[in-house]
Amino acid sequence: MGLLSSIKDLLFRKVDQSANVSGSKGGKTSQHHEHKGFSIETHPLKEGSSFRVQGWIRNDGKEHHFIRADQSHNLEAGHELSLFKAKQCIDQLGDKLFK
């Protein structure tokens, strides 16, 4: 399998929502936050024994889905890191995030 195939598989794979709850010890798989008028939903993606940063940023009917390479070792830390990354995107890009 080539490098481009690996990248394509990573970016365009189907997200298995049920995989996010296994091993989470009853933690919430999705959390909702507000930042500067934007709605943020954090939903760390379970990958093996860690959680990858993932979430959605919404404003005025528009939505931006983000997945980052950053990982944490537990669900709660995954939510915190996902929220930090979402706020960082909003602070740096604002409404340009949706273009």
GIRA-V178167 format. One record per pair of residues at least 24 apart in sequence whose ideal C-beta (glycine too) atoms are under 7 Angstrom apart, sorted by the first residue. I is the first residue (numbers start at 1). J is the second residue. D is the distance in whole Angstrom. If there is no record, write none. Layout:
[[I | J | D] [I | J | D]]
This chain:
[[15 | 45 | 7] [19 | 46 | 5] [20 | 44 | 7] [20 | 45 | 6] [20 | 46 | 5] [22 | 46 | 6] [24 | 75 | 4] [27 | 75 | 4] [27 | 76 | 6] [31 | 79 | 5] [33 | 83 | 6] [35 | 87 | 5] [35 | 90 | 6] [36 | 90 | 6] [38 | 90 | 5] [40 | 83 | 6] [40 | 86 | 5] [42 | 79 | 5] [42 | 82 | 4] [42 | 83 | 5] [42 | 86 | 7] [44 | 75 | 6] [44 | 78 | 3] [44 | 79 | 6] [44 | 82 | 6] [51 | 75 | 6] [51 | 78 | 3] [53 | 78 | 7] [53 | 81 | 5] [53 | 82 | 5] [53 | 85 | 5] [54 | 82 | 6] [55 | 82 | 5] [55 | 86 | 5] [57 | 86 | 5] [57 | 89 | 6] [57 | 90 | 7] [57 | 97 | 6] [62 | 98 | 4] [64 | 97 | 5] [64 | 98 | 6]]
